[in-house]
Amino acid sequence: MCIVLSGLKLAVIMESIRKRTLAGQQLGADTSLADGMAMATDALAEMGLAVAGGGGIAALGR
């Protein structure tokens, strides 16, 4: 359960940083990194959902 919550929480945090970066409100951030942040957000959310969907720890290896 902790892995699920951690993955989803990190996805929300990463998306918040990406949004501020694109809006020019994130200090020291390069907007060219926004695509990488979006990919990380998707991966973290998918990981959380895979573990929550019954994949357990084994879902982390997919």
C-alpha positions in Angstrom: 0.0 0.0 0.0 2.8 2.4 0.8 4.3 1.9 -2.7 1.0 2.7 -4.3 0.6 5.9 -2.3 4.2 6.9 -2.8 4.0 6.4 -6.6 0.8 8.4 -6.9 2.0 11.2 -4.6 5.3 11.5 -6.5 3.4 11.7 -9.8 1.3 14.6 -8.4 4.4 16.4 -7.2 6.2 15.9 -10.5 3.2 17.2 -12.5 3.0 20.2 -10.2 6.7 21.0 -10.9 6.1 20.5 -14.6 3.2 22.8 -14.7 5.1 25.6 -12.8 8.1 25.0 -15.2 5.9 25.5 -18.3 4.3 28.6 -16.7 7.8 30.1 -15.9 7.1 30.0 -12.2 9.7 27.3 -11.2 13.0 28.9 -10.3 16.0 27.5 -12.1 14.0 25.1 -14.2 14.6 24.6 -17.9 11.4 24.3 -20.0 13.1 21.8 -22.3 12.9 19.4 -19.4 9.1 19.4 -19.3 8.7 16.5 -21.7 10.9 14.3 -19.5 8.9 15.4 -16.4 5.7 14.4 -18.2 7.2 10.9 -19.0 8.2 10.5 -15.3 4.8 11.6 -14.2 3.2 8.9 -16.4 5.6 6.2 -15.3 5.0 7.0 -11.6 1.3 6.9 -11.9 1.4 3.7 -14.0 3.6 2.1 -11.3 1.2 3.1 -8.5 -1.8 1.8 -10.4 0.0 -1.5 -11.4 0.8 -2.2 -7.8 -2.7 -1.2 -6.7 -4.2 -3.4 -9.4 -2.9 -6.5 -7.7 0.5 -6.7 -9.3 2.2 -6.2 -5.9 5.9 -5.7 -5.8 6.3 -7.9 -9.0 4.6 -5.0 -10.9 7.7 -2.9 -10.4 9.7 -5.1 -12.7 7.4 -4.5 -15.7 
